[in-house]
Amino acid sequence: MFESLKNFVKNNIEDLDGKELEISKEFKEHHNKDSKYIIKNWIFESHQYRKWRITKLDGGDKLQVFNTVAYPNFKSEFPILGADILWFGTSQKLLAIFDYQPLIQEKEYLQKYCSSLDFIKNQYPIFDNHKMKNIYDSKKYFSPWVMICRGNKLNLDRDLNNIFYSFVSNYVTINKLHQNNQFLDLEQIKNNQIDYDKYSAEKDPADKLFKTFFGETWTENFINNFLFTLNHNPLL
């Protein structure tokens, strides 16, 4: 599941003259002891993005997970793209969160880089779930226009691909349009991306999920050396 989303990201990176990077075998594909859960990962880079990663978790009919995060290079104050999609097959429930995650919460910064999400939300009201805003910290690395969906099989089949394509395409386009920094210098950008990884490594709810399926040792290694590499390695 979600192969079309992975291919869409890959094609966008290739259009930017980017490339897929080699990753270690332990992260490229990892199975739990009985192989009921399989996690696969990809990582890309381009001139504009120092790191664009994808994670897919295959739990068969019970659970399917797709996550992608894009980090602009340290010369750009542009937000970090973040998308999480979970399909719970047993209960036929969809949970998805999309956002252009801001490096700072200054009003003018948010308006310039994140407000275009509002246009996408207006096209897909199912992704404007105000009742779920308690699941994230609105004062830290989330925009006022964060898109949240708690849906069903109909939303999975009818809406998800289209809104994801719009979400990614818009992000890539507006990044091309805003090449000059207005709010942050190089050192501030780097420090804020480091803080983002430290914050995410501590707060990411997937931590418990991965530990349940793959154990604590592998999960800690995965978090620090693939998902959020600036958490313990700020020079990477």
C-alpha positions in Angstrom: 0.0 0.0 0.0 1.0 3.6 -0.6 3.4 2.7 -3.4 2.0 5.5 -5.6 2.8 8.1 -2.9 6.4 6.8 -2.6 6.8 7.0 -6.4 5.3 10.5 -6.5 7.9 11.8 -4.1 10.7 10.0 -5.9 9.6 11.5 -9.3 9.6 15.0 -7.8 13.1 14.5 -6.4 14.3 13.3 -9.8 12.7 16.3 -11.5 14.9 18.4 -9.3 18.0 16.5 -10.5 18.1 14.7 -7.1 19.1 11.2 -6.5 18.4 8.2 -4.2 21.1 7.5 -1.6 22.3 4.2 -0.4 21.4 3.3 3.2 22.5 0.5 5.4 20.8 -3.0 5.1 19.4 -2.7 8.7 17.3 0.3 7.7 16.6 -0.4 4.0 14.4 -3.3 5.0 13.7 -4.8 8.4 11.4 -7.5 9.6 10.2 -8.3 13.0 10.7 -11.8 14.4 7.7 -13.5 12.7 7.8 -11.1 9.7 4.3 -9.9 10.3 5.6 -6.4 10.2 8.1 -5.2 7.6 9.6 -1.7 7.5 11.2 -0.3 4.3 13.0 3.0 4.0 14.3 5.3 1.2 16.4 8.5 1.3 17.0 11.1 -1.4 18.8 14.4 -1.8 18.9 17.2 -4.3 20.3 20.7 -4.6 17.3 22.1 -2.6 16.8 19.3 -0.1 19.7 17.9 2.0 17.5 15.0 3.0 14.1 13.7 1.9 13.2 10.4 3.5 10.4 7.9 3.2 9.3 5.1 5.5 6.7 2.4 4.8 5.5 0.0 7.4 3.6 -3.1 6.2 1.5 -4.9 8.8 -0.7 -6.7 6.3 -4.4 -6.2 6.7 -4.0 -4.9 10.2 -1.8 -1.8 9.7 -0.2 0.2 6.9 1.9 3.3 7.6 3.5 5.9 5.3 5.7 8.7 6.5 7.8 11.2 4.6 9.8 14.2 5.8 11.8 16.7 3.6 14.6 18.8 5.0 15.6 21.8 2.9 19.3 22.5 2.8 20.9 24.6 5.5 20.9 27.7 3.2 17.1 27.8 3.2 14.8 28.9 5.9 11.9 27.1 4.2 9.7 24.8 6.4 10.2 21.1 6.8 7.6 19.0 5.0 6.0 16.3 7.2 3.4 13.7 6.3 2.1 10.8 8.4 -0.5 8.3 7.1 -1.9 5.4 9.0 -4.5 2.9 7.8 -6.0 0.6 10.4 -7.4 -2.2 8.3 -9.2 -4.0 11.1 -11.3 -1.0 12.0 -11.2 0.5 8.5 -9.9 3.9 9.9 -7.6 6.4 8.2 -5.5 8.9 10.2 -3.4 11.4 8.2 -1.5 14.5 9.2 0.2 16.8 6.6 2.0 20.1 7.4 4.7 22.4 6.3 6.5 22.4 9.6 7.8 25.9 10.4 11.3 26.6 11.8 9.9 29.6 13.8 6.4 30.7 14.8 6.7 34.3 13.7 3.4 35.4 12.1 5.0 36.8 8.9 7.1 33.6 8.4 4.0 31.4 8.8 2.0 33.5 6.4 4.7 33.5 3.7 5.6 29.8 3.8 2.7 27.9 5.3 -0.6 29.7 4.5 -1.0 28.1 1.1 -2.1 25.0 2.9 -5.3 26.7 3.6 -6.2 26.6 -0.1 -5.7 22.8 -0.1 -7.7 22.4 3.1 -10.6 24.3 1.5 -10.7 21.8 -1.4 -10.7 18.8 1.0 -12.8 19.6 4.1 -12.1 16.1 5.5 -8.6 17.2 6.2 -9.7 20.1 8.4 -10.4 18.2 11.6 -10.3 20.8 14.4 -11.4 18.2 17.0 -7.9 16.5 16.8 -5.7 19.6 17.4 -4.8 18.2 20.8 -2.6 15.6 19.2 0.2 18.1 18.3 1.9 21.1 19.9 0.7 24.2 18.0 3.6 26.3 19.5 6.3 24.0 18.2 7.0 23.0 14.6 3.4 22.9 13.4 1.7 25.6 11.4 -1.8 27.0 12.0 -2.9 25.3 8.8 -1.8 21.7 9.7 -4.1 19.3 7.9 -5.6 16.4 9.9 -7.9 13.7 8.7 -9.7 11.0 10.6 -11.5 9.2 7.9 -12.5 5.8 6.4 -12.1 3.6 3.4 -13.9 6.1 1.2 -11.4 8.9 2.1 -8.5 6.4 1.6 -9.7 5.5 -1.9 -11.2 8.9 -3.1 -9.2 11.7 -1.4 -5.8 10.6 -0.1 -3.7 10.4 -3.3 -5.0 13.7 -4.7 -4.5 15.7 -1.6 -1.0 14.2 -1.1 0.0 15.1 -4.6 -1.3 18.6 -4.1 0.5 18.9 -0.8 3.9 17.8 -2.2 3.6 19.7 -5.5 2.7 22.9 -3.8 5.6 22.5 -1.4 8.1 22.0 -4.1 6.7 24.9 -6.2 6.7 27.5 -3.4 10.2 26.5 -2.4 11.4 27.3 -5.9 9.7 30.7 -5.6 11.2 31.7 -2.3 14.9 31.4 -2.6 15.9 34.5 -0.5 15.9 34.2 3.2 14.0 36.9 5.1 13.9 35.7 8.7 16.8 33.5 9.5 20.5 33.3 8.8 22.5 30.1 8.1 23.4 29.4 11.7 19.9 29.9 12.9 18.5 27.6 10.2 20.9 24.8 11.1 20.2 25.2 14.8 16.5 25.1 14.3 16.7 22.0 12.1 18.8 20.4 14.9 16.2 21.4 17.4 13.5 20.0 15.2 15.2 16.6 15.2 15.7 16.7 18.9 12.1 17.6 19.5 10.8 15.0 17.1 13.1 12.2 18.5 11.5 12.8 21.9 7.9 13.4 20.8 7.3 11.3 17.8 4.4 8.9 18.6 5.8 6.3 16.2 8.5 5.5 18.8 6.2 3.3 20.8 4.8 1.6 17.7 8.3 0.7 16.4 9.4 -0.6 19.8 6.4 -2.8 20.0 7.1 -4.4 16.6 10.9 -4.2 16.3 12.3 -3.9 19.9 13.9 -1.1 21.8 17.5 -1.5 20.6 16.7 -1.4 16.9 14.2 1.4 17.3 16.6 3.6 19.2 19.2 3.1 16.4 16.6 3.8 13.8 15.4 7.0 15.4 18.9 8.4 15.9 20.6 7.2 12.7 17.9 7.4 10.2 14.8 9.3 11.2 16.2 12.2 13.1 20.0 12.1 12.5 20.6 15.6 13.9 19.4 14.5 17.4 22.7 13.0 18.4 24.8 13.9 15.4 24.4 17.7 14.8 27.2 17.9 12.3 25.5 15.5 9.8 
